[in-house]
Amino acid sequence: MAHIELRNITKTFGGHTALKKLNLEIEDGQFFVLLGETGAGKTTTLRLIAGLEKPTSGQILIDGVDVGDWGAAERDVALVLQQYSLYPRYTVRENLEFPLKSKIRRVPDDEIKERVGRAAKTLRIEHLLERKTDRLSGGEMQRVSIGRAIVRKPRVFLMDEPLSALDAKLRESLRTELKDLQRRLGATFLFVTHDQIEAMSMGDRVGVLNHGHLVQTGTPKEIYDNPRDTFVASFVGSPPMNLIKGSLVGGRAVISAKTFELPYEGLATSGADNRPLTFGIRPEDVVLESGAPVAAKVHDVENHGVEKIVTLRIDDTMLRATVPASTDVEIEQDVRFAWNPRKVALFDRNSGVSLRHAG
Ligand SMILES: Nc1ncnc2c1ncn2[C@@H]1O[C@H](COP(=O)(O)OP(=O)(O)OP(=O)(O)O)[C@@H](O)[C@H]1O
């Protein structure tokens, strides 16, 4: 187990800056998820912590010790990758034993047997131990890859999109298993993904990375309820938060040149009045009601089992609402809607930053 701290980490490759002044702290025993689009700098962050890459500037501390001059082996962290790094002609047992048989570790034979047996039991792959790894399914291979990390008893587990090559159903069940595993091991996990559902469902804390900047860290709930900027607001949540241009006039939200107005309750509005804003409202906080203040046309309806996602059109403004599946709505139908005035987020239109977060 270990506590990890990144202080002011910048990493450039030639002229390209992959990470900019990254500050990040991961508590001992925490499941931390780094979420970002492709190219955001997630893998680079893991490689820096693993010691496979050196930062251009900044410090990396593990348990309070600066490990800048330490090699990968000395750091004692395990990296699990999306591609399974297994030896195909060897059995699962041999693959699990391999990390313990290196000259550096010198683990005694009976302890190797014990650790492999325990890891296989934890991951429910005991019945596969004598099978060659090229005869395994994707999910089984990924379990063995994780097993290779577990047997080493590393201080930290770094996981680079380990589930993204698997089909949706398997991914979902392995998500629960991994989270459960982390809890049982009490280990520090840093898991990176581009999948916001994965991040929100697994992380004790989530950090959102955008073009090498760590935009926000917080619990999944904090990030969902109170996104720092419009990037986070539109990245997290499915369907994403509605973002609508407008301004506040006397405590009412006026949407794009008086197309419509809605009540707003939230931050003291001084400083926000008449300033160009972007309003954010989650689809589940938009309600369809016959007596509601604004008229709209139904532009589209998607059935999602327990709920429907209805796209509303008000002149040139589109807005999505999540409604119960029992709601009767058809395309081109006239409806009326309101929003929950307490759930509206305000973003500065130019910077995109939430007024709640602005200093
Ligand atoms: N060795 C390298 N040489 C040059 N550029 C690199 C190198 N490694 C990464 N980069 C660049 O740094 C940026 C961040 O890459 P990184 O692999 O960390 O992103 P990522 O968030 O992990 O993306 P993905 O989800 O696609 O794996 C990208 O623009 C990438 O092209």
The ligand as an SDF file (V2000), in Angstrom:
LIG
                    3D

 31 33  0  0  0  0  0  0  0  0999 V2000
    6.9300    8.7650  -26.5700 N   0  0  0  0  0  0  0  0  0  0  0  0
    6.2130    9.7750  -27.0570 C   0  0  0  0  0  0  0  0  0  0  0  0
    6.7170   10.5890  -27.9950 N   0  0  0  0  0  0  0  0  0  0  0  0
    6.0110   11.6330  -28.4660 C   0  0  0  0  0  0  0  0  0  0  0  0
    4.7560   11.9500  -28.0680 N   0  0  0  0  0  0  0  0  0  0  0  0
    4.1990   11.1870  -27.1440 C   0  0  0  0  0  0  0  0  0  0  0  0
    4.8730   10.0380  -26.5820 C   0  0  0  0  0  0  0  0  0  0  0  0
    4.0480    9.4680  -25.6610 N   0  0  0  0  0  0  0  0  0  0  0  0
    2.9080   10.2020  -25.6620 C   0  0  0  0  0  0  0  0  0  0  0  0
    2.9930   11.2180  -26.5450 N   0  0  0  0  0  0  0  0  0  0  0  0
    1.9560   12.2510  -26.7830 C   0  0  0  0  0  0  0  0  0  0  0  0
    1.5400   12.7740  -25.5420 O   0  0  0  0  0  0  0  0  0  0  0  0
    0.1260   12.9610  -25.4980 C   0  0  0  0  0  0  0  0  0  0  0  0
   -0.4770   12.1760  -24.3500 C   0  0  0  0  0  0  0  0  0  0  0  0
   -0.3660   10.7830  -24.6510 O   0  0  0  0  0  0  0  0  0  0  0  0
   -0.9250    9.6460  -23.6920 P   0  0  0  0  0  0  0  0  0  0  0  0
   -0.5910    8.3330  -24.3230 O   0  0  0  0  0  0  0  0  0  0  0  0
   -0.4640    9.8830  -22.3210 O   0  0  0  0  0  0  0  0  0  0  0  0
   -2.4930    9.9070  -23.7700 O   0  0  0  0  0  0  0  0  0  0  0  0
   -3.6930    9.0000  -23.2600 P   0  0  0  0  0  0  0  0  0  0  0  0
   -4.5890    9.9050  -22.5120 O   0  0  0  0  0  0  0  0  0  0  0  0
   -3.1620    7.8140  -22.5410 O   0  0  0  0  0  0  0  0  0  0  0  0
   -4.3680    8.5620  -24.6140 O   0  0  0  0  0  0  0  0  0  0  0  0
   -5.0020    7.1500  -25.0560 P   0  0  0  0  0  0  0  0  0  0  0  0
   -6.3280    7.0710  -24.3490 O   0  0  0  0  0  0  0  0  0  0  0  0
   -5.1460    7.3040  -26.5210 O   0  0  0  0  0  0  0  0  0  0  0  0
   -4.0420    6.0950  -24.6400 O   0  0  0  0  0  0  0  0  0  0  0  0
   -0.3920   12.5420  -26.8730 C   0  0  0  0  0  0  0  0  0  0  0  0
   -0.5430   13.6960  -27.6530 O   0  0  0  0  0  0  0  0  0  0  0  0
    0.7040   11.6560  -27.4060 C   0  0  0  0  0  0  0  0  0  0  0  0
    0.7580   11.6830  -28.8120 O   0  0  0  0  0  0  0  0  0  0  0  0
  1  2  1  0
  2  3  1  0
  2  7  2  0
  3  4  2  0
  4  5  1  0
  5  6  2  0
  6  7  1  0
  6 10  1  0
  7  8  1  0
  8  9  2  0
  9 10  1  0
 10 11  1  0
 11 12  1  0
 11 30  1  0
 12 13  1  0
 13 14  1  0
 13 28  1  0
 14 15  1  0
 15 16  1  0
 16 17  2  0
 16 18  1  0
 16 19  1  0
 19 20  1  0
 20 21  2  0
 20 22  1  0
 20 23  1  0
 23 24  1  0
 24 25  2  0
 24 26  1  0
 24 27  1  0
 28 29  1  0
 28 30  1  0
 30 31  1  0
M  END
$$$$
